[in-house]
């Protein structure tokens, strides 16, 4: 009789290893069967704790996903806004003008010849806006704007840059143009605001 003693786990592992090598076709089949079972499970776990978790977190935290925009162009009174703002389910409330009246051409000049232009959507903002940091919202004044990342890249500007805002309208077959000198107060992170947008102080005068 061979006395294995304390080396029994080593002996078992060694025998199993040599048996796997000897019966290599069976070992390969077992490996493929295990991979076929675990593969889809790993994919599902990856979706659950990866993609699905990211989507769920975005649905909960992303202000753009949670934003509620009324359909239509109703005329709402200040009293209506005060009543809605007192609702505990409302985190931030701000009136906005019509979409057609809330666009502007922004122009930046890098040197004498290089000029970049982009048409952006105006977003009124103020203290408490979840898209902006508390510091940006507090320093947002008339004449200063916060750009979305895509708009800043299109204009090729950075914080503290000077840009020109141009508004056009046509009245009685006459085109009127107004230009404003603006300062870039800040630039949002790539995921903070989609598309070409710029934020201004909600007080226009």
VENBEL-V883527 format. One record per run of one state. SS is the DSSP state (h for helix, s for strand, l for the rest). FROM is the first residue (numbers start at 1). TO is the last residue. If there is no record, write none. Layout:
{{SS	FROM	TO} {SS	FROM	TO}}
This chain:
{{l	1	4} {h	5	22} {l	23	23} {h	24	61} {l	62	62} {h	63	66} {l	67	77} {h	78	85} {l	86	98} {h	99	101} {l	102	102} {s	103	110} {l	111	113} {s	114	125} {l	126	133} {h	134	139} {l	140	143} {s	144	147} {l	148	148} {h	149	155} {l	156	161} {s	162	171} {l	172	173} {s	174	187} {l	188	196} {s	197	201} {l	202	205}}
